[in-house]
Structure formats: structure tokens, C-alpha cells
Amino acid sequence: MGPTRVWTSAAAVALAACAPTIKVQAPDKPIEINLNVNIRQEVVVKLERDVLETLRQNPDIF
Amino acid sequence: MTPRHLLFLAAAALALAAAGPAAAIEDPILNTAINEGRIGEQADGYLGAVDGAAPPANERARMNQVNLQRRETYTARAQQNGVTVDEYSRSFACKLLTKNTPAGSSWRDENGVWRRNTSGVTLPVYCPPA
């Protein structure tokens, strides 16, 4: 290994040392994915009118 | 009628039109419990006891009673609309969560987490924008 080679690898090490540190931090709360919720927005939109009417008719429970 | 009266009437009409469904349930027991953060709306369309809160027996009883009545209504309307009871009750919750969660009270999101309304209610993803 010639002196040039040595200097190059030394430079690489030095550069690597300067690279910014990226910290990967786990969120403090568990990530919750609830796969039981399987409902499409189109269903909700389709029911909207019925929902509002039912709501209006039962103000004591909604 | 003076112009001032007319203006007042117009303002009143405008306020009524903008009101939409009344805020809160017409039930003093539940209303108090919701406002004081012991009971809240859930994304499944039913009421629940807020995490860490201990609603007294009379509030729990009223809540259970209303939940039973809701289930009856959801079941009937779901059948009428050809959807599952769960689809119907969750669609209902899209309206109830904003309607019955005043500032400072709590709601339970679609992941089962109780959240406090400090800067508005975040609706489940399947709810159309209010």
C-alpha cells in the first residue's frame, strides 16, 4: 500500500467522522394500527342523509 | 318594522340556518357528564366512560340506557339501508363526535384511544370532511 492509498483511506475515515449523525428514535407511544376498522368513505357518504334525519328525530339519545 | 328590526330578524335567521344539528344531547345527566369529561362519544357510535374518569352510578346507568336505545336505532336503520350495524353506527359517529365533544371534553378515536378536545376533534379517516 503506497502512501497515497493510506492518505486516501485516512481521509475517508476523517470524512465519515464528520458526517451528521442521524438519530432514529422510537416514538414513546406504541404505534396502533387497528385493522378492524374496515369501512369505506363512500358508505359513510351514502348514509349521511339518513344519519342526519335519524339524528334530528332522536335528540334525546344523540 | 324598523330597518333595525329587519336586520335583527335577518341575523337570527342566518344563525338558525348555520346551526345544523343542536350541539349536545338533550339529556341533562349525560350533558353534565360529557362537559365535565367523565363520559364521551366513541368512534363506534356509542358513549363510553372516559379513561381514568369514574362516572357515578346514575351517569353510568343513563349511558347504558342510551347506548341500548342507540343500538336499537342503528340496527333498524342499518337494515333499512342494507348496510351492517357497524357501518351504520360508525357513519353516525362521524356526526356525533363533533356534535357532542365540546372543548375540554373527551372522545375516543377509531383506535380506541381517549383524546381530549383542546383544539378540535380529529375525525376518523373514513369520515367525510365536516
N, CA and C atoms of all chains as a GROMACS GRO file, in nm:
protein
  576
    1MET      N    1   0.086  -0.119   0.000
    1MET     CA    2   0.000   0.000   0.000
    1MET      C    3   0.089   0.125   0.000
    2GLY      N    4   0.078   0.210  -0.102
    2GLY     CA    5   0.160   0.329  -0.110
    2GLY      C    6   0.109   0.437  -0.017
    3PRO      N    7   0.188   0.541   0.002
    3PRO     CA    8   0.146   0.648   0.093
    3PRO      C    9   0.016   0.715   0.048
    4THR      N   10  -0.007   0.723  -0.085
    4THR     CA   11  -0.129   0.788  -0.135
    4THR      C   12  -0.252   0.713  -0.085
    5ARG      N   13  -0.243   0.580  -0.098
    5ARG     CA   14  -0.354   0.493  -0.055
    5ARG      C   15  -0.388   0.517   0.093
    6VAL      N   16  -0.281   0.524   0.172
    6VAL     CA   17  -0.300   0.543   0.316
    6VAL      C   18  -0.370   0.674   0.343
    7TRP      N   19  -0.324   0.778   0.274
    7TRP     CA   20  -0.385   0.910   0.295
    7TRP      C   21  -0.532   0.911   0.253
    8THR      N   22  -0.561   0.841   0.143
    8THR     CA   23  -0.699   0.838   0.096
    8THR      C   24  -0.790   0.771   0.200
    9SER      N   25  -0.745   0.658   0.252
    9SER     CA   26  -0.832   0.590   0.349
    9SER      C   27  -0.842   0.669   0.478
   10ALA      N   28  -0.732   0.738   0.514
   10ALA     CA   29  -0.737   0.822   0.634
   10ALA      C   30  -0.838   0.934   0.614
   11ALA      N   31  -0.837   0.991   0.491
   11ALA     CA   32  -0.931   1.099   0.461
   11ALA      C   33  -1.075   1.047   0.467
   12ALA      N   34  -1.094   0.926   0.419
   12ALA     CA   35  -1.229   0.869   0.420
   12ALA      C   36  -1.279   0.853   0.563
   13VAL      N   37  -1.193   0.804   0.648
   13VAL     CA   38  -1.229   0.786   0.789
   13VAL      C   39  -1.262   0.921   0.852
   14ALA      N   40  -1.175   1.022   0.821
   14ALA     CA   41  -1.196   1.154   0.877
   14ALA      C   42  -1.329   1.211   0.831
   15LEU      N   43  -1.360   1.192   0.702
   15LEU     CA   44  -1.485   1.242   0.645
   15LEU      C   45  -1.605   1.175   0.712
   16ALA      N   46  -1.592   1.044   0.728
   16ALA     CA   47  -1.702   0.970   0.788
   16ALA      C   48  -1.730   1.020   0.928
   17ALA      N   49  -1.623   1.058   0.996
   17ALA     CA   50  -1.638   1.109   1.132
   17ALA      C   51  -1.714   1.240   1.134
   18CYS      N   52  -1.704   1.315   1.022
   18CYS     CA   53  -1.772   1.444   1.016
   18CYS      C   54  -1.918   1.433   0.975
   19ALA      N   55  -1.954   1.317   0.920
   19ALA     CA   56  -2.091   1.302   0.869
   19ALA      C   57  -2.192   1.330   0.980
   20PRO      N   58  -2.302   1.398   0.948
   20PRO     CA   59  -2.401   1.428   1.052
   20PRO      C   60  -2.462   1.299   1.108
   21THR      N   61  -2.487   1.301   1.234
   21THR     CA   62  -2.545   1.184   1.298
   21THR      C   63  -2.696   1.189   1.283
   22ILE      N   64  -2.751   1.084   1.235
   22ILE     CA   65  -2.898   1.077   1.226
   22ILE      C   66  -2.945   0.983   1.335
   23LYS      N   67  -3.021   1.041   1.425
   23LYS     CA   68  -3.072   0.959   1.536
   23LYS      C   69  -3.209   0.905   1.500
   24VAL      N   70  -3.222   0.776   1.506
   24VAL     CA   71  -3.355   0.719   1.486
   24VAL      C   72  -3.412   0.689   1.623
   25GLN      N   73  -3.520   0.760   1.655
   25GLN     CA   74  -3.576   0.745   1.788
   25GLN      C   75  -3.714   0.681   1.779
   26ALA      N   76  -3.735   0.579   1.856
   26ALA     CA   77  -3.866   0.516   1.856
   26ALA      C   78  -3.966   0.608   1.924
   27PRO      N   79  -4.090   0.618   1.871
   27PRO     CA   80  -4.190   0.702   1.938
   27PRO      C   81  -4.217   0.650   2.077
   28ASP      N   82  -4.246   0.741   2.170
   28ASP     CA   83  -4.267   0.696   2.307
   28ASP      C   84  -4.402   0.626   2.326
   29LYS      N   85  -4.493   0.645   2.228
   29LYS     CA   86  -4.621   0.574   2.237
   29LYS      C   87  -4.620   0.463   2.133
   30PRO      N   88  -4.680   0.350   2.163
   30PRO     CA   89  -4.684   0.243   2.063
   30PRO      C   90  -4.767   0.286   1.942
   31ILE      N   91  -4.723   0.246   1.824
   31ILE     CA   92  -4.798   0.279   1.704
   31ILE      C   93  -4.914   0.180   1.694
   32GLU      N   94  -5.034   0.234   1.691
   32GLU     CA   95  -5.150   0.145   1.689
   32GLU      C   96  -5.213   0.145   1.550
   33ILE      N   97  -5.226   0.030   1.495
   33ILE     CA   98  -5.296   0.018   1.368
   33ILE      C   99  -5.410  -0.080   1.390
   34ASN      N  100  -5.529  -0.026   1.378
   34ASN     CA  101  -5.644  -0.110   1.404
   34ASN      C  102  -5.703  -0.158   1.273
   35LEU      N  103  -5.681  -0.286   1.244
   35LEU     CA  104  -5.726  -0.341   1.116
   35LEU      C  105  -5.873  -0.378   1.119
   36ASN      N  106  -5.935  -0.364   1.237
   36ASN     CA  107  -6.077  -0.399   1.245
   36ASN      C  108  -6.165  -0.291   1.182
   37VAL      N  109  -6.109  -0.171   1.172
   37VAL     CA  110  -6.188  -0.062   1.114
   37VAL      C  111  -6.180  -0.076   0.962
   38ASN      N  112  -6.283  -0.134   0.908
   38ASN     CA  113  -6.284  -0.158   0.764
   38ASN      C  114  -6.412  -0.100   0.709
   39ILE      N  115  -6.409   0.029   0.689
   39ILE     CA  116  -6.530   0.096   0.642
   39ILE      C  117  -6.489   0.197   0.536
   40ARG      N  118  -6.565   0.201   0.430
   40ARG     CA  119  -6.529   0.290   0.319
   40ARG      C  120  -6.604   0.422   0.330
   41GLN      N  121  -6.536   0.528   0.287
   41GLN     CA  122  -6.597   0.660   0.298
   41GLN      C  123  -6.725   0.669   0.214
   42GLU      N  124  -6.729   0.594   0.103
   42GLU     CA  125  -6.849   0.602   0.019
   42GLU      C  126  -6.973   0.552   0.094
   43VAL      N  127  -6.954   0.456   0.184
   43VAL     CA  128  -7.067   0.407   0.265
   43VAL      C  129  -7.114   0.519   0.358
   44VAL      N  130  -7.017   0.586   0.420
   44VAL     CA  131  -7.050   0.695   0.512
   44VAL      C  132  -7.124   0.806   0.439
   45VAL      N  133  -7.076   0.838   0.320
   45VAL     CA  134  -7.139   0.946   0.241
   45VAL      C  135  -7.281   0.905   0.199
   46LYS      N  136  -7.296   0.779   0.160
   46LYS     CA  137  -7.427   0.729   0.117
   46LYS      C  138  -7.529   0.739   0.232
   47LEU      N  139  -7.482   0.718   0.355
   47LEU     CA  140  -7.572   0.714   0.470
   47LEU      C  141  -7.597   0.852   0.532
   48GLU      N  142  -7.524   0.952   0.485
   48GLU     CA  143  -7.524   1.082   0.552
   48GLU      C  144  -7.665   1.140   0.573
   49ARG      N  145  -7.745   1.135   0.467
   49ARG     CA  146  -7.879   1.195   0.476
   49ARG      C  147  -7.964   1.121   0.580
   50ASP      N  148  -7.956   0.988   0.577
   50ASP     CA  149  -8.033   0.907   0.672
   50ASP      C  150  -7.988   0.934   0.815
   51VAL      N  151  -7.856   0.947   0.831
   51VAL     CA  152  -7.799   0.973   0.963
   51VAL      C  153  -7.852   1.107   1.018
   52LEU      N  154  -7.848   1.211   0.935
   52LEU     CA  155  -7.891   1.344   0.980
   52LEU      C  156  -8.039   1.344   1.017
   53GLU      N  157  -8.119   1.273   0.939
   53GLU     CA  158  -8.262   1.266   0.965
   53GLU      C  159  -8.289   1.190   1.097
   54THR      N  160  -8.220   1.078   1.114
   54THR     CA  161  -8.236   0.997   1.237
   54THR      C  162  -8.191   1.077   1.360
   55LEU      N  163  -8.084   1.152   1.341
   55LEU     CA  164  -8.030   1.239   1.446
   55LEU      C  165  -8.136   1.341   1.490
   56ARG      N  166  -8.199   1.402   1.390
   56ARG     CA  167  -8.297   1.506   1.415
   56ARG      C  168  -8.418   1.451   1.491
   57GLN      N  169  -8.453   1.325   1.460
   57GLN     CA  170  -8.572   1.265   1.520
   57GLN      C  171  -8.548   1.213   1.662
   58ASN      N  172  -8.423   1.198   1.701
   58ASN     CA  173  -8.393   1.140   1.835
   58ASN      C  174  -8.296   1.226   1.916
   59PRO      N  175  -8.334   1.352   1.943
   59PRO     CA  176  -8.240   1.442   2.010
   59PRO      C  177  -8.209   1.401   2.154
   60ASP      N  178  -8.292   1.309   2.210
   60ASP     CA  179  -8.269   1.268   2.349
   60ASP      C  180  -8.161   1.162   2.363
   61ILE      N  181  -8.128   1.093   2.254
   61ILE     CA  182  -8.022   0.991   2.266
   61ILE      C  183  -7.899   1.020   2.180
   62PHE      N  184  -7.907   1.124   2.093
   62PHE     CA  185  -7.790   1.155   2.009
   62PHE      C  186  -7.737   1.295   2.036
   63MET      N  187  -9.222   4.789   1.088
   63MET     CA  188  -9.093   4.732   1.135
   63MET      C  189  -8.977   4.821   1.091
   64THR      N  190  -8.897   4.861   1.184
   64THR     CA  191  -8.784   4.949   1.151
   64THR      C  192  -8.673   4.869   1.084
   65PRO      N  193  -8.586   4.939   1.014
   65PRO     CA  194  -8.472   4.868   0.949
   65PRO      C  195  -8.390   4.790   1.051
   66ARG      N  196  -8.384   4.844   1.173
   66ARG     CA  197  -8.303   4.774   1.274
   66ARG      C  198  -8.366   4.638   1.309
   67HIS      N  199  -8.501   4.638   1.319
   67HIS     CA  200  -8.571   4.512   1.345
   67HIS      C  201  -8.546   4.411   1.235
   68LEU      N  202  -8.553   4.461   1.112
   68LEU     CA  203  -8.531   4.373   0.996
   68LEU      C  204  -8.392   4.311   1.002
   69LEU      N  205  -8.296   4.393   1.038
   69LEU     CA  206  -8.158   4.346   1.046
   69LEU      C  207  -8.144   4.237   1.150
   70PHE      N  208  -8.214   4.259   1.262
   70PHE     CA  209  -8.209   4.161   1.371
   70PHE      C  210  -8.270   4.028   1.325
   71LEU      N  211  -8.384   4.036   1.256
   71LEU     CA  212  -8.450   3.916   1.207
   71LEU      C  213  -8.361   3.840   1.110
   72ALA      N  214  -8.298   3.914   1.022
   72ALA     CA  215  -8.210   3.851   0.923
   72ALA      C  216  -8.094   3.779   0.992
   73ALA      N  217  -8.038   3.844   1.094
   73ALA     CA  218  -7.927   3.783   1.167
   73ALA      C  219  -7.973   3.657   1.238
   74ALA      N  220  -8.094   3.662   1.296
   74ALA     CA  221  -8.147   3.546   1.367
   74ALA      C  222  -8.169   3.430   1.270
   75ALA      N  223  -8.224   3.460   1.154
   75ALA     CA  224  -8.250   3.356   1.054
   75ALA      C  225  -8.119   3.292   1.010
   76LEU      N  226  -8.018   3.374   0.991
   76LEU     CA  227  -7.887   3.327   0.947
   76LEU      C  228  -7.826   3.235   1.053
   77ALA      N  229  -7.841   3.275   1.179
   77ALA     CA  230  -7.785   3.196   1.289
   77ALA      C  231  -7.853   3.060   1.294
   78LEU      N  232  -7.986   3.059   1.275
   78LEU     CA  233  -8.060   2.934   1.278
   78LEU      C  234  -8.016   2.842   1.164
   79ALA      N  235  -8.000   2.898   1.046
   79ALA     CA  236  -7.963   2.818   0.930
   79ALA      C  237  -7.826   2.756   0.947
   80ALA      N  238  -7.736   2.831   1.015
   80ALA     CA  239  -7.598   2.784   1.030
   80ALA      C  240  -7.587   2.681   1.142
   81ALA      N  241  -7.690   2.675   1.229
   81ALA     CA  242  -7.678   2.592   1.348
   81ALA      C  243  -7.667   2.443   1.319
   82GLY      N  244  -7.742   2.391   1.221
   82GLY     CA  245  -7.739   2.248   1.192
   82GLY      C  246  -7.793   2.171   1.310
   83PRO      N  247  -7.744   2.047   1.332
   83PRO     CA  248  -7.793   1.971   1.447
   83PRO      C  249  -7.752   2.039   1.576
   84ALA      N  250  -7.844   2.036   1.674
   84ALA     CA  251  -7.817   2.101   1.803
   84ALA      C  252  -7.690   2.043   1.864
   85ALA      N  253  -7.610   2.128   1.928
   85ALA     CA  254  -7.491   2.079   1.997
   85ALA      C  255  -7.536   2.014   2.125
   86ALA      N  256  -7.484   1.899   2.156
   86ALA     CA  257  -7.512   1.826   2.281
   86ALA      C  258  -7.640   1.743   2.274
   87ILE      N  259  -7.644   1.642   2.361
   87ILE     CA  260  -7.760   1.555   2.374
   87ILE      C  261  -7.861   1.624   2.463
   88GLU      N  262  -7.990   1.609   2.433
   88GLU     CA  263  -8.092   1.670   2.516
   88GLU      C  264  -8.116   1.583   2.639
   89ASP      N  265  -8.016   1.573   2.721
   89ASP     CA  266  -8.025   1.493   2.844
   89ASP      C  267  -7.932   1.554   2.946
   90PRO      N  268  -7.989   1.616   3.050
   90PRO     CA  269  -7.907   1.693   3.145
   90PRO      C  270  -7.799   1.609   3.213
   91ILE      N  271  -7.831   1.483   3.249
   91ILE     CA  272  -7.732   1.398   3.319
   91ILE      C  273  -7.611   1.373   3.229
   92LEU      N  274  -7.640   1.330   3.105
   92LEU     CA  275  -7.530   1.299   3.014
   92LEU      C  276  -7.453   1.424   2.973
   93ASN      N  277  -7.528   1.532   2.954
   93ASN     CA  278  -7.465   1.657   2.916
   93ASN      C  279  -7.361   1.703   3.016
   94THR      N  280  -7.400   1.697   3.144
   94THR     CA  281  -7.308   1.736   3.251
   94THR      C  282  -7.186   1.643   3.251
   95ALA      N  283  -7.212   1.512   3.242
   95ALA     CA  284  -7.102   1.415   3.244
   95ALA      C  285  -7.005   1.438   3.127
   96ILE      N  286  -7.060   1.472   3.010
   96ILE     CA  287  -6.975   1.496   2.893
   96ILE      C  288  -6.896   1.625   2.912
   97ASN      N  289  -6.967   1.730   2.954
   97ASN     CA  290  -6.899   1.859   2.972
   97ASN      C  291  -6.788   1.853   3.076
   98GLU      N  292  -6.808   1.766   3.176
   98GLU     CA  293  -6.708   1.756   3.282
   98GLU      C  294  -6.608   1.644   3.257
   99GLY      N  295  -6.614   1.585   3.138
   99GLY     CA  296  -6.510   1.490   3.095
   99GLY      C  297  -6.517   1.351   3.153
  100ARG      N  298  -6.633   1.307   3.202
  100ARG     CA  299  -6.643   1.170   3.255
  100ARG      C  300  -6.695   1.072   3.151
  101ILE      N  301  -6.776   1.124   3.060
  101ILE     CA  302  -6.833   1.039   2.955
  101ILE      C  303  -6.806   1.108   2.822
  102GLY      N  304  -6.788   1.027   2.716
  102GLY     CA  305  -6.761   1.087   2.587
  102GLY      C  306  -6.811   1.000   2.473
  103GLU      N  307  -6.817   1.061   2.355
  103GLU     CA  308  -6.856   0.988   2.234
  103GLU      C  309  -6.740   0.902   2.187
  104GLN      N  310  -6.773   0.788   2.127
  104GLN     CA  311  -6.670   0.699   2.073
  104GLN      C  312  -6.689   0.686   1.921
  105ALA      N  313  -6.582   0.648   1.852
  105ALA     CA  314  -6.586   0.634   1.707
  105ALA      C  315  -6.677   0.521   1.661
  106ASP      N  316  -6.722   0.437   1.755
  106ASP     CA  317  -6.812   0.328   1.717
  106ASP      C  318  -6.959   0.370   1.726
  107GLY      N  319  -6.983   0.495   1.763
  107GLY     CA  320  -7.121   0.544   1.767
  107GLY      C  321  -7.190   0.530   1.901
  108TYR      N  322  -7.115   0.488   2.003
  108TYR     CA  323  -7.173   0.472   2.137
  108TYR      C  324  -7.100   0.562   2.235
  109LEU      N  325  -7.162   0.580   2.354
  109LEU     CA  326  -7.099   0.660   2.460
  109LEU      C  327  -7.012   0.567   2.544
  110GLY      N  328  -6.908   0.621   2.605
  110GLY     CA  329  -6.824   0.541   2.692
  110GLY      C  330  -6.772   0.623   2.808
  111ALA      N  331  -6.726   0.553   2.912
  111ALA     CA  332  -6.666   0.620   3.027
  111ALA      C  333  -6.521   0.654   2.990
  112VAL      N  334  -6.485   0.780   3.005
  112VAL     CA  335  -6.351   0.826   2.969
  112VAL      C  336  -6.246   0.757   3.056
  113ASP      N  337  -6.135   0.720   2.994
  113ASP     CA  338  -6.023   0.656   3.065
  113ASP      C  339  -5.984   0.737   3.188
  114GLY      N  340  -5.976   0.673   3.302
  114GLY     CA  341  -5.930   0.742   3.423
  114GLY      C  342  -6.039   0.818   3.495
  115ALA      N  343  -6.155   0.835   3.429
  115ALA     CA  344  -6.267   0.902   3.496
  115ALA      C  345  -6.358   0.796   3.555
  116ALA      N  346  -6.426   0.832   3.661
  116ALA     CA  347  -6.517   0.735   3.721
  116ALA      C  348  -6.656   0.796   3.731
  117PRO      N  349  -6.736   0.782   3.625
  117PRO     CA  350  -6.870   0.839   3.630
  117PRO      C  351  -6.952   0.770   3.741
  118PRO      N  352  -7.027   0.846   3.819
  118PRO     CA  353  -7.110   0.787   3.924
  118PRO      C  354  -7.217   0.696   3.863
  119ALA      N  355  -7.275   0.613   3.949
  119ALA     CA  356  -7.369   0.509   3.904
  119ALA      C  357  -7.484   0.564   3.820
  120ASN      N  358  -7.538   0.679   3.860
  120ASN     CA  359  -7.653   0.731   3.785
  120ASN      C  360  -7.614   0.771   3.642
  121GLU      N  361  -7.491   0.821   3.627
  121GLU     CA  362  -7.445   0.857   3.492
  121GLU      C  363  -7.420   0.732   3.408
  122ARG      N  364  -7.360   0.631   3.471
  122ARG     CA  365  -7.337   0.505   3.400
  122ARG      C  366  -7.467   0.441   3.355
  123ALA      N  367  -7.565   0.444   3.446
  123ALA     CA  368  -7.694   0.384   3.415
  123ALA      C  369  -7.759   0.453   3.295
  124ARG      N  370  -7.755   0.585   3.297
  124ARG     CA  371  -7.815   0.662   3.187
  124ARG      C  372  -7.740   0.635   3.056
  125MET      N  373  -7.609   0.626   3.067
  125MET     CA  374  -7.525   0.599   2.949
  125MET      C  375  -7.560   0.463   2.888
  126ASN      N  376  -7.572   0.362   2.974
  126ASN     CA  377  -7.605   0.228   2.925
  126ASN      C  378  -7.743   0.224   2.859
  127GLN      N  379  -7.834   0.297   2.920
  127GLN     CA  380  -7.970   0.304   2.868
  127GLN      C  381  -7.970   0.366   2.727
  128VAL      N  382  -7.898   0.478   2.715
  128VAL     CA  383  -7.890   0.547   2.586
  128VAL      C  384  -7.818   0.459   2.483
  129ASN      N  385  -7.714   0.390   2.524
  129ASN     CA  386  -7.643   0.302   2.431
  129ASN      C  387  -7.733   0.191   2.378
  130LEU      N  388  -7.818   0.139   2.467
  130LEU     CA  389  -7.911   0.034   2.423
  130LEU      C  390  -8.009   0.090   2.320
  131GLN      N  391  -8.060   0.210   2.348
  131GLN     CA  392  -8.153   0.274   2.255
  131GLN      C  393  -8.084   0.304   2.123
  132ARG      N  394  -7.957   0.346   2.132
  132ARG     CA  395  -7.883   0.372   2.009
  132ARG      C  396  -7.869   0.245   1.926
  133ARG      N  397  -7.836   0.135   1.997
  133ARG     CA  398  -7.816   0.010   1.923
  133ARG      C  399  -7.944  -0.032   1.851
  134GLU      N  400  -8.057  -0.013   1.918
  134GLU     CA  401  -8.186  -0.044   1.855
  134GLU      C  402  -8.204   0.039   1.728
  135THR      N  403  -8.177   0.169   1.742
  135THR     CA  404  -8.194   0.259   1.629
  135THR      C  405  -8.097   0.223   1.516
  136TYR      N  406  -7.971   0.201   1.551
  136TYR     CA  407  -7.870   0.165   1.450
  136TYR      C  408  -7.910   0.039   1.375
  137THR      N  409  -7.958  -0.060   1.452
  137THR     CA  410  -7.993  -0.188   1.391
  137THR      C  411  -8.106  -0.171   1.290
  138ALA      N  412  -8.208  -0.095   1.331
  138ALA     CA  413  -8.323  -0.075   1.242
  138ALA      C  414  -8.282   0.003   1.117
  139ARG      N  415  -8.207   0.110   1.135
  139ARG     CA  416  -8.169   0.194   1.021
  139ARG      C  417  -8.070   0.121   0.930
  140ALA      N  418  -7.982   0.042   0.987
  140ALA     CA  419  -7.885  -0.033   0.906
  140ALA      C  420  -7.959  -0.129   0.814
  141GLN      N  421  -8.058  -0.198   0.871
  141GLN     CA  422  -8.137  -0.294   0.794
  141GLN      C  423  -8.208  -0.221   0.679
  142GLN      N  424  -8.267  -0.107   0.712
  142GLN     CA  425  -8.339  -0.027   0.613
  142GLN      C  426  -8.247   0.015   0.498
  143ASN      N  427  -8.119   0.041   0.531
  143ASN     CA  428  -8.025   0.092   0.430
  143ASN      C  429  -7.938  -0.018   0.369
  144GLY      N  430  -7.957  -0.141   0.412
  144GLY     CA  431  -7.879  -0.251   0.356
  144GLY      C  432  -7.731  -0.244   0.387
  145VAL      N  433  -7.696  -0.198   0.506
  145VAL     CA  434  -7.555  -0.196   0.549
  145VAL      C  435  -7.545  -0.268   0.683
  146THR      N  436  -7.423  -0.294   0.729
  146THR     CA  437  -7.409  -0.361   0.858
  146THR      C  438  -7.432  -0.259   0.970
  147VAL      N  439  -7.464  -0.309   1.088
  147VAL     CA  440  -7.488  -0.221   1.203
  147VAL      C  441  -7.361  -0.140   1.233
  148ASP      N  442  -7.245  -0.207   1.218
  148ASP     CA  443  -7.118  -0.139   1.243
  148ASP      C  444  -7.096  -0.024   1.144
  149GLU      N  445  -7.126  -0.048   1.018
  149GLU     CA  446  -7.111   0.058   0.917
  149GLU      C  447  -7.202   0.175   0.951
  150TYR      N  448  -7.325   0.141   0.992
  150TYR     CA  449  -7.420   0.248   1.021
  150TYR      C  450  -7.378   0.327   1.145
  151SER      N  451  -7.340   0.256   1.252
  151SER     CA  452  -7.307   0.326   1.376
  151SER      C  453  -7.179   0.411   1.360
  152ARG      N  454  -7.084   0.360   1.281
  152ARG     CA  455  -6.961   0.439   1.259
  152ARG      C  456  -6.988   0.562   1.174
  153SER      N  457  -7.081   0.549   1.078
  153SER     CA  458  -7.119   0.665   0.998
  153SER      C  459  -7.186   0.768   1.087
  154PHE      N  460  -7.263   0.721   1.181
  154PHE     CA  461  -7.331   0.809   1.276
  154PHE      C  462  -7.228   0.885   1.360
  155ALA      N  463  -7.126   0.811   1.402
  155ALA     CA  464  -7.023   0.871   1.487
  155ALA      C  465  -6.954   0.989   1.418
  156CYS      N  466  -6.945   0.983   1.284
  156CYS     CA  467  -6.883   1.094   1.211
  156CYS      C  468  -6.953   1.226   1.244
  157LYS      N  469  -7.083   1.220   1.273
  157LYS     CA  470  -7.157   1.341   1.312
  157LYS      C  471  -7.151   1.363   1.463
  158LEU      N  472  -7.165   1.254   1.538
  158LEU     CA  473  -7.174   1.267   1.684
  158LEU      C  474  -7.044   1.317   1.747
  159LEU      N  475  -6.931   1.274   1.693
  159LEU     CA  476  -6.802   1.310   1.755
  159LEU      C  477  -6.784   1.461   1.762
  160THR      N  478  -6.817   1.531   1.654
  160THR     CA  479  -6.803   1.677   1.658
  160THR      C  480  -6.918   1.740   1.736
  161LYS      N  481  -7.039   1.686   1.717
  161LYS     CA  482  -7.158   1.745   1.779
  161LYS      C  483  -7.151   1.739   1.932
  162ASN      N  484  -7.106   1.626   1.986
  162ASN     CA  485  -7.114   1.605   2.131
  162ASN      C  486  -6.978   1.608   2.202
  163THR      N  487  -6.879   1.668   2.140
  163THR     CA  488  -6.750   1.682   2.209
  163THR      C  489  -6.711   1.828   2.218
  164PRO      N  490  -6.772   1.900   2.313
  164PRO     CA  491  -6.736   2.041   2.329
  164PRO      C  492  -6.592   2.055   2.377
  165ALA      N  493  -6.536   2.173   2.359
  165ALA     CA  494  -6.398   2.198   2.403
  165ALA      C  495  -6.380   2.157   2.548
  166GLY      N  496  -6.272   2.085   2.574
  166GLY     CA  497  -6.241   2.043   2.711
  166GLY      C  498  -6.292   1.904   2.743
  167SER      N  499  -6.386   1.853   2.663
  167SER     CA  500  -6.436   1.717   2.688
  167SER      C  501  -6.356   1.618   2.603
  168SER      N  502  -6.389   1.489   2.617
  168SER     CA  503  -6.306   1.388   2.551
  168SER      C  504  -6.386   1.299   2.457
  169TRP      N  505  -6.316   1.245   2.355
  169TRP     CA  506  -6.378   1.147   2.266
  169TRP      C  507  -6.280   1.032   2.248
  170ARG      N  508  -6.334   0.917   2.203
  170ARG     CA  509  -6.249   0.800   2.183
  170ARG      C  510  -6.233   0.775   2.034
  171ASP      N  511  -6.110   0.778   1.986
  171ASP     CA  512  -6.088   0.768   1.841
  171ASP      C  513  -6.102   0.625   1.789
  172GLU      N  514  -6.083   0.607   1.659
  172GLU     CA  515  -6.108   0.477   1.596
  172GLU      C  516  -6.006   0.371   1.637
  173ASN      N  517  -5.898   0.414   1.704
  173ASN     CA  518  -5.801   0.317   1.756
  173ASN      C  519  -5.823   0.285   1.904
  174GLY      N  520  -5.931   0.339   1.958
  174GLY     CA  521  -5.964   0.310   2.097
  174GLY      C  522  -5.895   0.400   2.197
  175VAL      N  523  -5.832   0.507   2.148
  175VAL     CA  524  -5.760   0.598   2.237
  175VAL      C  525  -5.850   0.716   2.274
  176TRP      N  526  -5.859   0.744   2.405
  176TRP     CA  527  -5.935   0.860   2.451
  176TRP      C  528  -5.852   0.986   2.430
  177ARG      N  529  -5.912   1.087   2.369
  177ARG     CA  530  -5.841   1.212   2.343
  177ARG      C  531  -5.924   1.329   2.391
  178ARG      N  532  -5.853   1.431   2.439
  178ARG     CA  533  -5.922   1.548   2.493
  178ARG      C  534  -5.931   1.654   2.384
  179ASN      N  535  -6.047   1.717   2.374
  179ASN     CA  536  -6.065   1.822   2.274
  179ASN      C  537  -6.003   1.952   2.322
  180THR      N  538  -5.878   1.975   2.281
  180THR     CA  539  -5.812   2.101   2.316
  180THR      C  540  -5.809   2.194   2.196
  181SER      N  541  -5.803   2.136   2.074
  181SER     CA  542  -5.802   2.222   1.955
  181SER      C  543  -5.883   2.156   1.843
  182GLY      N  544  -6.000   2.108   1.878
  182GLY     CA  545  -6.088   2.046   1.780
  182GLY      C  546  -6.078   1.895   1.778
  183VAL      N  547  -6.180   1.831   1.722
  183VAL     CA  548  -6.186   1.685   1.718
  183VAL      C  549  -6.131   1.637   1.582
  184THR      N  550  -6.042   1.538   1.588
  184THR     CA  551  -5.992   1.479   1.464
  184THR      C  552  -6.082   1.360   1.431
  185LEU      N  553  -6.155   1.369   1.320
  185LEU     CA  554  -6.246   1.262   1.283
  185LEU      C  555  -6.169   1.143   1.225
  186PRO      N  556  -6.225   1.021   1.236
  186PRO     CA  557  -6.163   0.906   1.172
  186PRO      C  558  -6.145   0.930   1.021
  187VAL      N  559  -6.047   0.861   0.961
  187VAL     CA  560  -6.015   0.885   0.818
  187VAL      C  561  -6.133   0.861   0.726
  188TYR      N  562  -6.222   0.768   0.764
  188TYR     CA  563  -6.333   0.736   0.673
  188TYR      C  564  -6.447   0.837   0.679
  189CYS      N  565  -6.440   0.933   0.770
  189CYS     CA  566  -6.544   1.036   0.778
  189CYS      C  567  -6.519   1.142   0.671
  190PRO      N  568  -6.624   1.181   0.598
  190PRO     CA  569  -6.604   1.290   0.504
  190PRO      C  570  -6.576   1.419   0.581
  191PRO      N  571  -6.499   1.512   0.522
  191PRO     CA  572  -6.470   1.636   0.594
  191PRO      C  573  -6.599   1.707   0.634
  192ALA      N  574  -6.603   1.752   0.758
  192ALA     CA  575  -6.726   1.813   0.812
  192ALA      C  576  -6.762   1.941   0.739
   0.00000   0.00000   0.00000
